[in-house]
Amino acid sequence: MVHQYTNNGYHIVLDVNSGSVHLVDELVYELVKPVEEALRAGLAKEAEITDHIMEQDAGGRMASYTREQTAEAVGELLSLKEADMLYTEDIYEPYIDSMKKRETVVKALCLHIAHDCNLACRYCFAEEGEYHGRRALMSFEVGKKALDFLVANSGNRVNLEVDFFGGEPLMNWDVVKELVLYGRGIEKEHNKRFRFTMTTNGVLLDDEKLAFINQEMGNLVLSLDGRKEVNDRMRPHRGGQGSYDEIVPKFRHAADSRDQMNYYVRGTFTRYNLDFAEDVLHFADLGFEQISVEPVVADENEDYAIREEDIPAIEQEYDRLAKALLERRKAGKPVNFFHFMIDLEGGPCVAKRLSGCGSGCEYLAVTPWGDFYPCHQFVGQEEFLMGTVDTGIVRPEIQQQFKDCNVYTKEKCKDCFAKFYCSGGCAANAYHFDGSINGAYDIGCRLQRKRVECAIMMKAALSEDGETE
């Protein structure tokens, strides 16, 4: 499978199966598909393919090129094919059955340390922390059992991940600390290493908490949507007052205290700020260097929901953002935008091709009272209740269902050039919008494809300028 497109003046050709990316001139770009068609027709030699193309295109787009120029371009494409960098076959699909049969090893937990929140974000899928149920705080006993479960079900894996999530985790800070210290206390005995992370809205963040977080947590996600008017419209307190002014100074201090690494300022854009590039650049102007701003996922009946008719404007905004970030980098003011970060050195990750995001098998969410769900976005949906910290997993068929979910089982992924970069996308979004975890959230897919194109273009631009990241 080959995907080709033009962005910011670059002619880009992506060989999907190998992950090879090529910057080509206009003639080679025009010949990518004709050469592929000739190869499929059984032609193999440079001369016969060149003759075939010129005959097929007599008087057409290729008329302005000589036979010698065309033959040289055809030769370049055939050389890439010989090097297994173009027109390659997918060699991994035959191994999918063995991946499905692999032993289930849990490597990460999302601990819902607090089903409560001190903000009332309008788009919150967690219903202001309640998750379709009662407000509750996780006890140390439940959290301890969750960590013990993780250790017991992690096989030979040494590195384990635990994310403190909510609601707002800082509303249950004492238990967070107790669990981190408990985890550290059992690492050596079991030959494990915990990587703790946290997502917070920052309202309760102070220097004492930050010091502990910086000492013990590998990553910190700071929730903020962008410019003051954007953030305060969607992320107010329960009384309606905005949160921007009290949170931004804390977040700037937190980012600096972590040397501008191992954190993200994470925002959500909605239909009310389709000019979200301004919010990303606003974060950069505030001094943040690690930024993630992503589209809201909401029912189309919500006034803030992104609709299909918004997609062209959003795609243009991604293009604008990519160019702006390149300009900042060239000016010596680089920032990392999470959704434009892509590894092209080794091609798409083979494990990700075959295993998807890992929800429901490698990754589980734990409610305050100890229920297991495939991920945080399934919490409260009883059909996905997998077990508890007391019983363990009692519905292994759900685990198997998620283990079997990958880009090869998703019909809409089969012909998508971005499938090996998104690994089939979010299972929860697919379920909520398409009725099956093997389906797809179409709006999300279209925006993901655009982000991949922008990310590759940026890599191309940096490579052409002799820069590396």
N, C-alpha and C positions, 0 to 999 in steps of 0.2 A: 504494500500500500504506500502510495506517495501523496503527500500534501504539498501544494505550492501556493504561495501568496506573495503579494507585494505590500510592504509596509514601510513607511518613512523613507521611501526611495530605494529600499533594498528588495532585490528579487531573491526570495528564500524558498529552498526546496528541502522538505523534511521527508526522509525515508522512515516511515513509521515503525517498521519492525526492528530495524537496527538502531534507531535513534540518531542516525547521522544527519547533520544539518549542513547544507551547502549554500553559500552565497554565489550566485551565478550572474552572468551578464544576460542581456535581454534575449539574445539568440538562443543560448542554452536553455533559458527559462521557457521559451516558446516550443522547444523541441522535446521537453521532458515527456509529455503525454504522447506525441506522435512516435517517439522511439519506443515507448512502452507498448503501444499498440502494434508496432512492427514486430517486436519481440514475441508478442502473443500470437502473431500471425505466422510465426515460424522462421522469420528472418533473423540472421545472426551476425552477418558480416557488415562492417562499416559501409562498404561501397553499395551493397544491395539495399541496406536500410536508407542510405542517403538518396539513392535513385528512387526508391519507393516513396519517400516523403516528398521529394520534389515533383514527382508525378501526381501525387495526391493533392498537392497544394499549388499546382500550376496556376499562375496568375493571382495567387492569394497572398497571405501575409509574408511568405518566405521569398517573394519575388525580388525584394530589395537586397537579398543576400546571394553571393556567388555560390557555385557548387563547392568550391574549396572551403569557403567559410562554413557552409552547412556541414560538410564532411568532418571538419575539425571539431565542430560542436558535437556531432554525433559520436566522434571518437572519445571526447571527454566523458560523455555519459556512459559509453560502453566500458571505459576504464574504471569508472566508479562502480559499475555493476560487477566487474571482475574482482574488485577489491571488497565486495560484499558491503558496499556503502550506499547502494541504490538498487531499487527493484528487488529487494530481498524478500525471502519467504519468512513467515512466522514459524520458528522452530520450537516454540514453547507450548503451544496448545496441546500437543500430544501428552504432555506431562501433567495436565490438569487433574487427571484421575488420581494420580499418586499424591498430589497435593491435598486433595479432598480426604484422603485416607490417613493423612499425617496425624500424629498424636496431638491432641489439643493441649496447648501450653498457654496458661494465662500469664501475661507479662505486664498488664496495666489495669489499674482500677481508677474509676472516677468516684471519689467519695463525696456524696451529697451531705456535707457536714452540716448544712443548714437549709431547711426548707422554709426559709423566711428571708425577707429582704427589707432594707430601709429605703429603697427607691421604688418607684412605680413605673418602670419603663413600659411604654405603650406597646411595644412589639414583643415583649417577653414571652417566649414559648413556655416558660415555667410558671406563668400566671403569678407573677410577683413572688416567685419562690415556692408556691404551693404544689405545683406539679399535679393538678387534678385531685388533690387530696388535702389532708390537714397540714397545718403548719407544725413543724417539729425541728428539733435540734438533735443531731446524732450524739449518742452517749459514747464515752470512752470504751465501754464494754463492747458495743456494736462495732466501733471502728477497729478495736483490737482483734476481734474475730475476723473482720474483713482482711486485715493485714496477715493474720495467720493463714487464712484461706489462700491468699495470694502466694505466700511462701510455699505452702503445701502443694499448690497446683501449677507451679512455675517450672517444674522439671529441672533440667540442668542449667536453665537460664540464670545468670548471675545478676544482671542489671534489671531492676524492676521499677516501674513508674507508678506514682500515686498522685493524682490531682485533687486538691481540695476545691470543691465546687459548691454552687448554691443554686438559688438564693445568693446570700452574701456570706461567705465563709468567716469573715471577721466577726460576725455576730455570735460565733461559737469558738472564739479564739483559744480559750483555755484547753478545749479538747483537741484543737489542731496541734498545739504545742505538745500535749501529752502523747499524741499519736506519733508525732515526729520523733520524740525521744524514745518511745517504745520501739519504733522501727529501727532506730540507730542501735538500740540495745540488743537486737536479735540478729543483726547483720552478720557478725563474725561467726556466730554459732551455726548459721545455716549457709554460709558462704554466699550471701546476697548483698547487693548494694541498692538502696532505695534512692531514687531521684524524685524528690517531692517538688510539686508545682502548685501554684494557686492562681485563681482568677478572682479579682476583687473590683468593686466599684469605688473603693478608696475612701468612702465616707468615714470609716472608723480607723483608717490607717494613721499611725503615729510613729515616732522615732523608735520607740521600744519594740513595737511589732516589726518594723522594717529591719531593725538590726537582726532579729531572729530569722526573718525571711531571708535576708542576704547571707546569713551564715549557713542556713540549712536547705534552701530551696533552689533548685537548678534553673527554674524559669518562673517569671511572674508576669501575668497577663493583667493589664490595667484597662478597665472598660471606660471608654470615652468616645463619643461619636464625632467630634470635630469642632467646628466653630461654635462659639457660645450659643448663638441662636439655634443652631442645628441640634446641639447636644441637649439644651434645656427644653426643647420642644418634645423630644422623645424620651429623655431620661430625667424626669422631675422627681422630687420627693413626693411622698404621699399627700402632702399638703399643697402640692402644685408648684412650689418654689423650685427654681433651677438648681442644678448640682455643679455646674461648670466652675464657678468662681472658687468654691471650697476645695475642689478636687485637683484642678490643674497644678497649683503650687506643690501639692503632695506628690503628684505623679512626676513632675519635673525633678523634684528632689530624689524620688525613688530611682528614676532612670540614671541620674548622675551618680547616685550612690552605688550603682551596679556597673559603673564605668561604661554606660551606654551599651551593655551587652546582656544577654540572657533575660530579656524581657520583651514584651510587645505592648504598645498602646493599641488596643483593639477596638475598632468602631464598627458600626453598622450604618449603611446608607439606605435610605428609603426613597419613595417617590417624591418626597419633599426636598431632597437634595441630590438630584441627578447630576449636579455639578460637583460630585464628591471628590474630584481631583483637588478642589480647593480645600477640602478638609484634610486630605493627605498632606498638601503643601503647608497648611496651617500647622499641623503637627510638626512638620520639619522646621518651620520658622520658630516654633516654641523650643526647639532643641532636641526633639525626639529623633532617634536614628533607627529605631526598630518599629515598624508601623504595619498594622493590618487593618484594612477597612474593607468590609465585604457586604454584598447585597442582602437586604432583609429577605427572609423566607416567611411568607405569610399568605393567608387566604386572600384571593383576589378581591373579595368583598370589603376588605379593610381599606380605608382611605389611603393609607401609607404604603400599601402593597405595590410591588413592581409588577407591571403588566407587560404583555407581549409587545404592545406598541411602544413601550419605553426602551426596548432593546437597542434599536439603532442609535439613540442618543447615548446610552450607556457605553456602547462599543466605541463611539467617537470619543467619549470621555476617557476610556482606557487608553486610547491612542494618544490623547493629549497628555495624560499623566505620564505615560512612558517617555514621551519626548521631554517633558519637563524634568523628570528624574535624571535623564541622560544629561541634560544641560547642567543640572546641579552637580552631578558627578564630575563633569568636565571642569566646573568652576571650583572643584575641591571641596564640595559640600555634599558628599554621598549619604544617602539613606537607603535602608533596606525595606522594600515594600514586599511583604510576605508573599503576596499572590503573583509577583513577578520573579520570585526566586525559583530557579530551575537548574538542575544539574544536567549538563549536556556532555560531560566528559566521558562517562561510562555508558551512556544510553539509558533508556528507561530501566528502572530497577526490576530485575526478574521476579523477586519475591512479591513486589507490589503487583506485578502483572497477574500473578496467580493467586494471591491471597486477599486482595482488596484492602479495606481499611482495618480489618481485624475486629470490628465490633461484633459482639455476641460470642466470640470464641477467644481471641487473644486479649480482648479489652471488654470490661464489664463496668456497669454503673451500680452503685450501692446506695439505697435510700437510707434516711436517718434511722429507720427501724430494721434495716438489714436485708431488704429484698434485693435480689439481683435482676437487672435488666440488661439488654444488649448494649445500650448506651444511654446517655442522659436524655436523648430526645425520645426515647421509648418509655421513660419512667411514667408510671401511672396507667399504662395501657396493659390491662390484665392479661391479654392474649400473649404478651411477651414476657410475663413473669416467669423467671427461670428457676428460682429457688431462693434460699435465704442463707445468711451466714451460719445459721444453726444446722440447716439440712444439707447445705451444699447445692450443687446443680441437680435438680430433680426432673428437669425436662431437657435432656440431652438432645432431643430432636430439634429444639430451637437452636442450640449450638451448631448442629449439623447443617441446619438451614442456612445459617449465616456463613459457615465454613464453605458451603457450596456456592455462595454468591460471589461472582467475579465478572470480569469483563467478557468472558466467554459465555456466560449464562444470560447476559443481558442483550436482548435483541437489538436495542438501540445503540449499543456500544460497538457492534461488529464492524461497522463502516465508519467509525469516528476516529479521526486522526489523533485526538487527544486522549484516547482511552488508556494508554500506558502512563500518562502523567497524572490522571485523576483516579486511576484504579477503579473506575466504574462509578465514582461519585458517592454521595451520601445515601446509605441504605434507608435512613429514616425519611429523608426528603422524597426518595423514590416511593416509599410505602404510602406516605401521606398524600402525595400528588398523583401517583399512578397505580396505587392499590397493591403493589407488590415490591418487596425489597429487590427483586430482579428487574424492576422497571426503571424509570428515570424521571427526574424533575427537569422538564424540557427547558425552562427558562435558565435554570442553573447550568445546564449543559451548554447552552449557547454562550453564556458569559464565561464559562470555564474555557471554552475553545478560544475565545477572544483573548483571555488572559495568557494562555499558552503562546499564542501568536505574538503578543506584545513582549513576553518574556524572552522568546527566541530572538526577536528583532533587537532587543537591548543587548543580548549576548553578542549578536552579530556586529552591532555598532561598536561595542567595546573591543571586540576582537580586531576589527578593522583599524581601530585607533591604537592597537598594540597594548591594550589594557587587559589585565586579568583581575578577577575578584578574589 
